[in-house]
Amino acid sequence: MRRDFLPFTRPSIDESDIAAVGDVMRSGWITNGPANSEFEKSVADLTGCRFAVALSSATAAMHILLKVLGIGPGDEVITPSMTWVSIANMIELVGAKPVFVEVDRDTLLVRPDAIRAAITEKTKLIVPVHFAGAPADLDSIRAVAGNIPVVEDAAHALGTFYKGEHIGRRNASIFSFHAIKNITCGEGGMFVTDDADLADRVRRWKFHGIGMDAFDRQNRGRSPQAEVISPGFKYNLTDMQAALGLNQFRRWKKINARRRELAMLYREKLRDIPEISPLGDPDYDFVHAWHLFVVRVTSPKIGRDAFMNELKARNIGTGLHFRCAHLQKFYREKYAFAPGVLPDTEYNSDHICSLPLFPGMTDGDVDDVVAAIREVLA
Ligand SMILES: *Cc1c(COP(=O)(O)O)cnc(C)c1O
């Protein structure tokens, strides 16, 4: 058995990251400043978008976006249930209704036909998720969405390409730089769009509704007398966080390449273990960001939860991405959902488990995980 614990993930922080944050701390300007602007520009360039707005989290970005789009009571937002609960929570908190739709049983990507079936005259927004780093089928989603806005949950999709284009090119998109994401600020998010007005409004809402922050005032000649245009939040990113994100961003290709190598090793080594079934690939042209390596545990002898415990007892950490949203207490009770409404989502919610995947892992770590899995299933 492994002597030390292998966590399911660990951020890849190197000395240059620590130095970059230290430089900001020594500069005397620690909140929204030059690292924010540079980080925004880097992500805008990668996505091919004209505008990027750095925010304190992807959840904050979604909150602002719903407000900016005027979504509230009486409105519906379509989103898969197989995702992190933050999107549904924000929809609830602005008074709108999340309409949960089914995902493909094998890829966990939202199904365009399910979106089509869920559209009503109340639908104000569609939020597909690029699950685990594979892209949702954006062409088909656009075809069913018609004129309804689509905003992509790209929390897993830094380095994801759909038909040759980086995610963010087709619709406004939200990235996350939470500690477990491919690149991290500790906490952080980024909203990208080609719509100047939308970008402006998100920027204003992230800082008290004033439309500019202290750095803008000092460096872009805006007046400290600037006034509130509409009430806003306080969802800006500090420059300490932005410097970390920016420095990590400079090596995203290397980070994702190592994630891919590890994922390919897992696929190869798990091939002859029939009780462990990795997610499938979508059938269109894409590049995977390998944010997560998700498998389904289908053994008749051991359930997923016990499987995770047994791996932990063998010093192997795992994650659960995700427990479906619609059957969690609040949603289940509020909307009277009974098991069976979204069978493919629920099947996966009960059987999935994320194996350790982070760039600092060695090939030997993958061997340890696979050996422990074989032992648990034996
Ligand atoms: C992490 C995550 C979010 C939220 O990101 P934060 O930056 O933590 O707010 C949203 N959606 C998905 C699918 C995520 O994995």
The ligand as an SDF file (V2000), in Angstrom:
LIG
                    3D

 15 15  0  0  0  0  0  0  0  0999 V2000
  -16.0120   25.3510   -9.7910 C   0  0  0  0  0  0  0  0  0  0  0  0
  -17.2500   25.4270  -10.5760 C   0  0  0  0  0  0  0  0  0  0  0  0
  -18.0670   26.5640  -10.5700 C   0  0  0  0  0  0  0  0  0  0  0  0
  -17.8820   27.7020   -9.6150 C   0  0  0  0  0  0  0  0  0  0  0  0
  -16.6440   28.3030   -9.6600 O   0  0  0  0  0  0  0  0  0  0  0  0
  -16.2070   29.2550   -8.4510 P   0  0  0  0  0  0  0  0  0  0  0  0
  -15.0840   30.0370   -9.0390 O   0  0  0  0  0  0  0  0  0  0  0  0
  -15.7760   28.3490   -7.3400 O   0  0  0  0  0  0  0  0  0  0  0  0
  -17.3470   30.1040   -8.0800 O   0  0  0  0  0  0  0  0  0  0  0  0
  -19.1340   26.6080  -11.4380 C   0  0  0  0  0  0  0  0  0  0  0  0
  -19.4230   25.5840  -12.2510 N   0  0  0  0  0  0  0  0  0  0  0  0
  -18.6820   24.4590  -12.2640 C   0  0  0  0  0  0  0  0  0  0  0  0
  -19.0540   23.3710  -13.2120 C   0  0  0  0  0  0  0  0  0  0  0  0
  -17.5910   24.3350  -11.4130 C   0  0  0  0  0  0  0  0  0  0  0  0
  -16.8850   23.1930  -11.3940 O   0  0  0  0  0  0  0  0  0  0  0  0
  1  2  1  0
  2  3  1  0
  2 14  2  0
  3  4  1  0
  3 10  2  0
  4  5  1  0
  5  6  1  0
  6  7  2  0
  6  8  1  0
  6  9  1  0
 10 11  1  0
 11 12  2  0
 12 13  1  0
 12 14  1  0
 14 15  1  0
M  END
$$$$
